[in-house]
Amino acid sequence: MKLDALRFERRTLPSGMRVVVVPMPAVHRVVVNAQLRSGPAYEPAADNGVSHFLEHMLYRGTVQHPSAHAQADAFESLGGTLSASTYVDHGSMAIAVPVESFAATLPLFAEVYQQPLFSNIDTEKGIVGEEILENLDDDGEPVGADELIRTLCFGEHPLGRPIVGTSDNLDAVDEPKLRRYHQALYVGSNSVLCIAGPVDAARVLDDVARAFERLPQGTPPVTPALAEQTAPRFRYVDHAGSQTELRVAFRAPPDLHPLEPATDLLLRVIDDGMSTRLYHRICDEKGLCYDVSAGYEAYVSGGIFDLAAEATHERAEELLGELFDLVRELRDQGPTELELDKVRARLRWHFEAMLDDPAELASFMASGVLTDVAPKLWERREQLLAVTAADVRSAAEHLFRKSGLSVLAVGSLRKRERKALEKASLDFS
């Protein structure tokens, strides 16, 4: 099957739940993927982390399977393992099962989504508490760079809060709060369900309608507008270790922004393998790091584009200078046509590869419907392939500005080294 030949059926249930079914006759498993808007972007500060804790409680059983073990056993006896995750502005729940198990899996999946038992809350608090500690030092101060850079970049906005929340907020979680958030978030108007595999679309749509017939409509959550950043920011966090971790982040376009597709291509020019600019320059040529990476996350109200690397403390200043030089070159000169040709070829291969991977395809489709960012694979492919070198340079000019810069250093640096990093960050131009 070619990408252009891929077809899907879509239906909106009376509850507002959007359902997408993608028949994939050549694969040998069925994937169910549900996505919803949740996470710190939709939480007040006092409840930060509740979406993540609620996701954990989805594993804790239902009335029909009243324990974590009984529920896990029910899914695994059907050949699959339930997975659930919470991100900054959305959550997901998914499972892949053999074709012959799908009919029994769907109602069980719907039961967990709609009717979690909320049992053993104190036990789960112990588990989540350990997860929170992973990003804290011995004094209880945050040292996880992923969370710290978002806090620096977004400030007091909910996008800057940790996904797992805080120990104080964890202590305040109880069953009434969990039920309140479940009733607010796990509703039809806030839910997308995608099923991909060798299935009959019309029959599956009817089965989904029955399985989720009790799902309330509700209303989607909202997140506040994001204030503009007007000056560069720098933060140093002292943390013992053999290396300094650097994060160089820029405010980036949100979902549906005209520059979002070009920013996606810009990311791929910078970091899509060991031959692209970032790894080649920082690791191959300069030998500054064992590894280096870049990422771009777009949200409803904003976005973040960041570069991440670790080096010995003495080389942190040189590393920061090289990262700055790399983004300035793309801002001032743009990518080469040779770079874009390779990016486009890899994009084509990536989209074609989804035809063999129902899990990735289901996640892509569900996310596309939830965000309204090109839910059709071939539309997204053509949208990205149409991006020109001039478009990528425009995106780089929009991103790599002094006013939108945030630099984080986590390590054990001498005062002179800290001051040098701070000065270089605030003087970026």
C-alpha positions as CSV (number, residue, x, y, z in Angstrom):
1,M,0.0,0.0,0.0
2,K,1.2,3.5,-0.8
3,L,0.6,6.4,1.5
4,D,-1.8,8.1,-0.9
5,A,-3.9,5.0,-0.9
6,L,-4.4,4.9,2.8
7,R,-8.0,5.5,3.8
8,F,-9.7,6.0,7.1
9,E,-13.1,6.5,8.5
10,R,-14.0,9.2,11.0
11,R,-17.0,9.7,13.2
12,T,-18.0,12.0,16.1
13,L,-20.0,10.3,18.8
14,P,-22.9,12.0,20.6
15,S,-20.6,12.7,23.5
16,G,-18.2,14.6,21.2
17,M,-15.6,11.9,21.2
18,R,-13.8,11.9,17.8
19,V,-13.1,8.4,16.5
20,V,-10.7,7.5,13.7
21,V,-10.4,4.0,12.2
22,V,-7.5,3.2,9.8
23,P,-7.8,-0.2,8.1
24,M,-4.3,-1.6,7.6
25,P,-4.8,-5.1,6.0
26,A,-1.1,-5.9,5.8
27,V,-0.2,-5.7,9.5
28,H,-0.8,-8.3,12.1
29,R,-1.9,-6.4,15.2
30,V,-4.5,-3.8,16.2
31,V,-3.6,-0.7,18.1
32,V,-6.0,1.4,20.2
33,N,-4.8,4.9,21.0
34,A,-6.7,7.5,23.0
35,Q,-5.5,11.1,23.4
36,L,-6.8,14.0,25.4
37,R,-5.8,17.4,26.6
38,S,-4.3,17.2,30.1
39,G,-1.1,17.9,31.9
40,P,0.3,20.9,33.6
41,A,-0.8,23.3,30.9
42,Y,-4.4,22.8,32.2
43,E,-3.7,22.7,35.9
44,P,-3.7,25.5,38.5
45,A,-0.5,25.7,40.5
46,A,-2.1,24.2,43.6
47,D,-3.1,21.1,41.6
48,N,0.0,20.8,39.5
49,G,0.7,17.1,38.9
50,V,-2.8,15.8,39.3
51,S,-3.1,14.8,35.6
52,H,0.0,12.7,35.9
53,F,-1.3,11.1,39.1
54,L,-4.6,10.4,37.5
55,E,-2.8,8.7,34.6
56,H,-1.2,6.4,37.2
57,M,-4.5,5.5,38.7
58,L,-5.7,4.2,35.3
59,Y,-3.5,1.2,36.1
60,R,-5.1,0.6,39.5
61,G,-8.1,-1.4,38.4
62,T,-11.8,-1.1,37.6
63,V,-15.0,-2.6,39.2
64,Q,-14.7,-5.6,36.9
65,H,-10.9,-6.0,37.5
66,P,-10.5,-4.5,41.1
67,S,-6.7,-4.4,41.4
68,A,-3.7,-3.3,39.4
69,H,-2.7,-7.0,39.1
70,A,-6.1,-8.2,37.9
71,Q,-6.3,-5.4,35.3
72,A,-2.8,-6.0,34.0
73,D,-3.5,-9.7,33.9
74,A,-6.7,-9.1,31.9
75,F,-4.9,-7.1,29.2
76,E,-1.8,-9.3,29.1
77,S,-3.9,-12.4,28.8
78,L,-5.1,-10.8,25.5
79,G,-1.6,-10.4,24.3
80,G,-1.0,-6.7,25.0
81,T,0.2,-4.4,27.8
82,L,-1.6,-1.1,28.6
83,S,0.5,2.0,28.4
84,A,-0.4,5.5,29.5
85,S,1.6,8.7,29.5
86,T,1.3,12.4,30.5
87,Y,3.0,15.2,28.7
88,V,3.0,19.0,29.1
89,D,-0.3,19.6,27.4
90,H,-1.8,16.2,26.6
91,G,-2.1,12.6,27.8
92,S,-2.4,9.2,26.0
93,M,-3.5,5.7,26.7
94,A,-2.7,2.9,24.2
95,I,-2.4,-0.8,23.7
96,A,-1.5,-3.2,20.8
97,V,-3.0,-6.6,20.6
98,P,-3.3,-9.6,18.3
99,V,-6.1,-9.3,15.8
100,E,-8.1,-12.1,17.4
101,S,-8.0,-10.3,20.8
102,F,-9.3,-6.9,19.6
103,A,-13.0,-7.7,20.2
104,A,-12.3,-8.4,23.9
105,T,-9.8,-5.6,24.3
106,L,-11.9,-2.7,23.2
107,P,-14.6,-2.9,26.0
108,L,-11.8,-3.4,28.6
109,F,-10.0,-0.4,27.3
110,A,-13.2,1.7,27.4
111,E,-13.8,0.5,31.0
112,V,-10.4,1.7,32.2
113,Y,-10.8,5.0,30.4
114,Q,-14.3,5.7,31.8
115,Q,-14.4,3.9,35.2
116,P,-11.1,3.7,37.0
117,L,-11.5,2.4,40.5
118,F,-9.1,4.8,42.3
119,S,-7.9,2.1,44.7
120,N,-4.7,2.1,46.7
121,I,-4.1,5.8,46.4
122,D,-1.6,5.9,49.2
123,T,0.4,3.1,47.6
124,E,0.5,5.0,44.3
125,K,1.6,8.1,46.2
126,G,4.7,6.2,47.2
127,I,5.4,5.4,43.6
128,V,4.9,8.9,42.3
129,G,6.8,10.3,45.2
130,E,9.8,8.3,44.1
131,E,9.3,9.6,40.6
132,I,9.3,13.2,41.9
133,L,12.6,12.6,43.7
134,E,14.3,11.6,40.5
135,N,14.5,15.2,39.5
136,L,15.6,16.6,42.9
137,D,19.0,16.8,44.6
138,D,19.8,15.8,48.2
139,D,18.4,19.1,49.5
140,G,15.1,18.7,47.6
141,E,15.9,21.3,45.0
142,P,15.0,20.6,41.3
143,V,17.9,19.6,39.1
144,G,16.1,17.9,36.1
145,A,17.0,19.9,33.0
146,D,13.9,19.0,31.1
147,E,11.7,20.7,33.7
148,L,14.1,23.5,34.6
149,I,14.4,24.8,31.0
150,R,10.6,24.9,30.6
151,T,10.3,26.8,33.9
152,L,13.0,29.3,32.7
153,C,11.4,29.6,29.3
154,F,7.8,30.0,30.3
155,G,8.1,31.5,33.8
156,E,4.9,31.4,35.9
157,H,2.7,30.1,33.0
158,P,1.4,26.6,33.5
159,L,3.7,25.4,30.6
160,G,6.6,26.0,33.0
161,R,5.4,23.6,35.7
162,P,6.7,20.0,36.2
163,I,4.6,17.2,34.7
164,V,4.9,15.1,37.9
165,G,4.0,18.0,40.2
166,T,5.5,18.6,43.7
167,S,5.7,16.7,46.9
168,D,3.3,19.1,48.6
169,N,0.7,18.8,45.9
170,L,1.1,15.0,46.0
171,D,0.2,15.0,49.7
172,A,-3.0,16.9,48.9
173,V,-4.2,14.4,46.3
174,D,-7.3,12.5,47.4
175,E,-10.2,10.5,45.8
176,P,-12.6,13.5,45.5
177,K,-9.9,15.5,43.7
178,L,-9.1,12.6,41.4
179,R,-12.7,12.0,40.5
180,R,-13.2,15.8,39.9
181,Y,-10.4,15.9,37.4
182,H,-11.4,12.6,35.8
183,Q,-14.9,14.0,35.3
184,A,-13.5,17.2,33.8
185,L,-10.8,15.7,31.5
186,Y,-11.9,12.2,30.5
187,V,-14.9,13.4,28.5
188,G,-16.1,13.1,24.9
189,S,-15.4,16.7,23.9
190,N,-11.8,16.3,25.1
191,S,-11.1,12.8,23.7
192,V,-9.8,11.4,20.4
193,L,-9.7,7.6,19.8
194,C,-7.8,6.1,16.9
195,I,-7.8,2.4,16.0
196,A,-5.4,1.1,13.4
197,G,-5.0,-2.5,12.1
198,P,-6.6,-5.1,9.9
199,V,-10.2,-4.2,10.9
200,D,-13.5,-3.4,9.3
201,A,-14.0,0.3,9.8
202,A,-17.8,0.4,9.8
203,R,-18.0,-2.4,12.3
204,V,-15.3,-0.9,14.6
205,L,-17.0,2.5,14.6
206,D,-20.2,0.8,15.8
207,D,-18.3,-1.2,18.5
208,V,-16.7,2.0,19.8
209,A,-20.0,3.8,20.0
210,R,-21.3,1.0,22.2
211,A,-18.2,0.8,24.3
212,F,-18.1,4.5,25.0
213,E,-21.9,5.2,25.1
214,R,-21.7,6.4,28.7
215,L,-18.9,8.9,28.2
216,P,-20.1,12.3,29.2
217,Q,-19.7,15.2,26.8
218,G,-18.1,17.8,29.1
219,T,-16.1,20.7,27.8
220,P,-12.4,20.8,26.8
221,P,-10.0,22.5,29.3
222,V,-8.4,25.8,28.4
223,T,-4.9,27.2,29.2
224,P,-4.1,30.8,29.7
225,A,-2.5,33.0,27.1
226,L,1.3,33.1,27.2
227,A,2.9,36.5,27.8
228,E,5.6,37.5,25.3
229,Q,9.3,37.1,26.4
230,T,11.1,40.4,26.0
231,A,14.7,39.7,27.2
232,P,17.1,36.8,27.4
233,R,17.2,34.6,30.5
234,F,20.0,32.7,32.2
235,R,20.0,30.3,35.2
236,Y,22.7,28.3,36.8
237,V,21.9,25.4,39.0
238,D,24.7,24.0,41.2
239,H,24.8,20.2,41.0
240,A,27.7,17.9,41.7
241,G,28.8,15.8,38.8
242,S,31.5,15.3,36.3
243,Q,29.8,17.4,33.5
244,T,27.8,20.5,33.0
245,E,24.5,20.1,31.3
246,L,23.6,23.0,28.9
247,R,20.2,23.8,27.5
248,V,19.8,26.6,24.9
249,A,16.1,27.2,24.4
250,F,14.1,29.7,22.3
251,R,10.4,30.5,22.4
252,A,8.9,28.8,19.3
253,P,5.7,28.8,17.2
254,P,2.6,27.1,18.7
255,D,0.3,24.6,17.1
256,L,-1.3,26.0,13.9
257,H,1.2,28.9,13.6
258,P,2.1,29.5,9.9
259,L,5.8,28.9,10.7
260,E,5.2,25.6,12.5
261,P,5.9,23.4,9.4
262,A,9.1,25.3,8.6
263,T,10.2,25.0,12.3
264,D,9.7,21.2,12.0
265,L,12.0,21.2,9.0
266,L,14.5,23.5,10.8
267,L,14.7,20.9,13.6
268,R,15.4,18.2,11.1
269,V,18.2,20.2,9.4
270,I,19.8,20.7,12.8
271,D,19.3,17.2,14.3
272,D,18.0,14.3,12.3
273,G,20.9,11.8,12.6
274,M,24.7,11.9,13.1
275,S,25.4,13.6,9.7
276,T,23.2,16.7,10.4
277,R,24.6,20.0,11.6
278,L,24.4,19.6,15.4
279,Y,26.1,16.2,15.9
280,H,28.6,16.8,13.1
281,R,29.8,20.1,14.4
282,I,29.7,19.5,18.2
283,C,30.8,15.9,18.3
284,D,32.5,14.9,15.1
285,E,34.4,18.2,14.5
286,K,34.9,19.7,17.9
287,G,34.8,16.6,20.1
288,L,33.0,18.6,22.8
289,C,30.4,16.0,23.7
290,Y,29.6,12.3,23.6
291,D,26.1,13.2,22.4
292,V,24.0,16.3,21.6
293,S,20.3,16.7,20.6
294,A,17.6,19.2,19.6
295,G,13.9,19.2,20.1
296,Y,10.8,21.2,19.2
297,E,7.5,21.1,21.1
298,A,4.5,23.1,20.0
299,Y,1.6,23.7,22.3
300,V,-1.7,25.6,22.0
301,S,-0.3,28.8,23.5
302,G,3.4,28.6,22.7
303,G,6.3,26.4,21.9
304,I,9.9,25.6,22.8
305,F,12.9,24.8,20.6
306,D,15.9,23.7,22.5
307,L,19.4,22.3,22.2
308,A,20.8,19.9,24.8
309,A,24.4,18.9,25.5
310,E,26.7,17.9,28.3
311,A,30.5,18.6,28.5
312,T,33.2,18.8,31.1
313,H,32.9,21.9,33.2
314,E,36.0,23.5,31.7
315,R,34.5,23.2,28.1
316,A,31.0,24.5,28.9
317,E,31.8,28.0,27.7
318,E,33.3,26.7,24.4
319,L,30.3,24.5,24.0
320,L,27.8,27.3,24.5
321,G,29.7,29.4,21.9
322,E,29.5,26.7,19.3
323,L,25.8,26.2,19.9
324,F,25.3,29.9,19.5
325,D,27.3,30.0,16.3
326,L,25.3,27.1,14.8
327,V,21.9,28.8,15.3
328,R,23.3,32.2,14.1
329,E,24.5,30.6,10.9
330,L,21.1,29.2,10.1
331,R,19.4,32.4,11.0
332,D,21.7,34.5,8.9
333,Q,22.3,32.1,5.9
334,G,19.5,29.4,6.1
335,P,20.0,25.8,5.1
336,T,21.6,24.5,1.9
337,E,19.5,22.9,-0.8
338,L,21.6,19.7,-0.3
339,E,20.6,19.6,3.4
340,L,16.9,20.1,2.5
341,D,17.0,17.4,-0.2
342,K,18.2,14.9,2.4
343,V,15.6,16.0,4.9
344,R,12.9,15.6,2.3
345,A,14.1,12.2,1.4
346,R,14.1,11.0,5.0
347,L,10.7,12.5,5.5
348,R,9.3,10.5,2.6
349,W,10.8,7.3,4.0
350,H,9.5,8.1,7.5
351,F,5.9,8.6,6.3
352,E,6.0,5.4,4.2
353,A,7.4,3.5,7.2
354,M,4.2,4.3,9.1
355,L,2.3,2.0,6.8
356,D,4.1,-0.9,8.6
357,D,3.7,0.5,12.1
358,P,0.0,0.8,13.4
359,A,1.2,2.1,16.7
360,E,3.0,5.1,15.3
361,L,0.2,5.7,12.8
362,A,-2.5,5.6,15.4
363,S,-0.6,8.0,17.6
364,F,0.0,10.3,14.7
365,M,-3.6,10.3,13.6
366,A,-5.0,10.8,17.1
367,S,-2.6,13.7,17.8
368,G,-3.4,15.2,14.5
369,V,-7.2,15.2,15.2
370,L,-6.7,16.5,18.8
371,T,-4.5,19.4,17.7
372,D,-6.0,20.0,14.3
373,V,-2.5,19.8,12.8
374,A,-2.9,17.9,9.6
375,P,-4.5,14.6,10.8
376,K,-4.1,13.0,7.3
377,L,-0.7,11.6,6.8
378,W,-0.4,12.5,3.1
379,E,-1.5,16.1,3.9
380,R,1.1,16.5,6.6
381,R,3.7,15.0,4.3
382,E,2.9,17.4,1.5
383,Q,2.8,20.3,3.9
384,L,6.3,19.5,5.1
385,L,7.7,18.7,1.7
386,A,6.5,22.1,0.4
387,V,8.7,24.0,2.8
388,T,11.5,25.9,1.0
389,A,14.9,26.9,2.1
390,A,13.6,30.5,2.4
391,D,10.8,29.2,4.7
392,V,13.3,27.5,7.0
393,R,15.4,30.6,7.1
394,S,12.3,32.7,8.0
395,A,11.6,30.2,10.8
396,A,15.2,30.5,12.1
397,E,15.0,34.3,12.0
398,H,11.8,34.2,13.9
399,L,13.2,31.8,16.5
400,F,16.8,32.6,17.1
401,R,16.3,36.1,18.6
402,K,17.8,37.5,21.8
403,S,14.5,38.3,23.3
404,G,13.3,34.7,23.2
405,L,16.4,33.0,24.5
406,S,16.7,31.0,27.7
407,V,20.0,29.3,28.7
408,L,20.3,26.8,31.6
409,A,23.5,25.4,33.0
410,V,23.3,22.5,35.5
411,G,26.7,21.5,36.9
412,S,29.5,22.4,39.2
413,L,31.2,25.5,37.9
414,R,33.6,28.0,39.3
415,K,32.3,31.6,39.7
416,R,34.3,32.8,36.7
417,E,32.9,30.1,34.5
418,R,29.3,30.9,35.6
419,K,29.8,34.5,34.9
420,A,31.2,33.8,31.5
421,L,28.2,31.7,30.6
422,E,25.8,34.3,31.8
423,K,27.5,37.1,30.0
424,A,27.5,35.1,26.7
425,S,23.8,34.4,27.1
426,L,22.7,37.9,27.9
427,D,25.0,39.3,25.1
428,F,23.6,36.9,22.4
429,S,22.8,38.7,19.2
